[in-house]
Amino acid sequence: MLVVYHCSNPGRYKEKAASFDPGVIKSNFETQAIKADIAFKYRIDYVFEDKQSPSDKIRDKIIKHSTENHVDVLVLGSYGSKGCTNSKYGADRVGSSAFEAVRNSKCTTVLVKPSTQVPDVTEPGNDERASFLCGVDGSDIAHQGFLQAAHLCQRADRLVTLTLGESIPSRSSKVPLCFRPEVIQERYSEELQIMGFEDSEAVLERCPPGMSVPTKFIKAAEEKEITFLVFGSKGLSGSSATLGSVANMCIKKAPCGVVVIKLSSRDLRPAESLERKGTD
């Protein structure tokens, strides 16, 4: 089931262009849904809710709705009708409502930015497909993120894993075997081969001196023309954080979309076998 949730300040959209009116938004969405043949394949619910008082927070309403209705995937634009110029994250173009919803929601979240190049597969003759880059570090939540990305992928999409190794090789010998970058790369090379995704690869790279881990992921995503970066919400070093530092920074800085998998995320398409999914 696909749910379109629209929450707004009832006074604010009347001050803006007609395109912000809930009725216009619903009509535009239905037009796009029919064009993409969504309306005939899935059940669609359209939910509209006004803020009841100035103290109401849109992000709280979004989180509350997704939790109470057992939403599996929450898809958000990086900022709302106020635009990116009013975002406290400035040029990073992530509004506070979107950022807090990603941080605090209990389900998988997909953040789409204005610069995210999502292929329009409804256009005749458009063979371009989406690509997913998953950060994997040997942790359970990173592996869960990889599996969820594989379920989100369509057959023709590209799935890539990226593991960052120690910048100082002598440190590698002190890392437990299961967390050694070379072992992780080999593991996901085998996983991707079994899945059969075209152009899939398990990549092992190291951060150059002076470059942060999030910057390395963003740079790799740009070089590989990635549509969505995928992270488990916490890496090996972020057990007490709402979001790990890498996911946190990539949400703010990456020009591509970002998918965040939570420990509380439900399995997507649990009955789907991923073996040879990418093959015809």
Sequence and secondary structure as in RCSB ss.txt:
>XXXX:A:sequence
MLVVYHCSNPGRYKEKAASFDPGVIKSNFETQAIKADIAFKYRIDYVFEDKQSPSDKIRDKIIKHSTENHVDVLV
LGSYGSKGCTNSKYGADRVGSSAFEAVRNSKCTTVLVKPSTQVPDVTEPGNDERASFLCGVDGSDIAHQGFLQAA
HLCQRADRLVTLTLGESIPSRSSKVPLCFRPEVIQERYSEELQIMGFEDSEAVLERCPPGMSVPTKFIKAAEEKE
ITFLVFGSKGLSGSSATLGSVANMCIKKAPCGVVVIKLSSRDLRPAESLERKGTD
>XXXX:A:secstr
 EEEEEEE TTTGGGS GGGSHHHHHHHHHHHHHHTT TTTS EEEEEEE SSTT  HHHHHHHHHHHTT SEEE
EESS TT GGG TTGGG   HHHHHHHHH SSEEEEE TT     TTSTT     EEEEE  S HHHHHHHHHHH
HHS TT EEEEEEEE SSGGGGGGS GGG HHHHHHHHHHHHHHHT TT EEEEEE  TT  HHHHHHHHHHHTT
 SEEEEESS TT TTSSS HHHHHHHHH SSEEEEE TT   SSTT   TTTT  
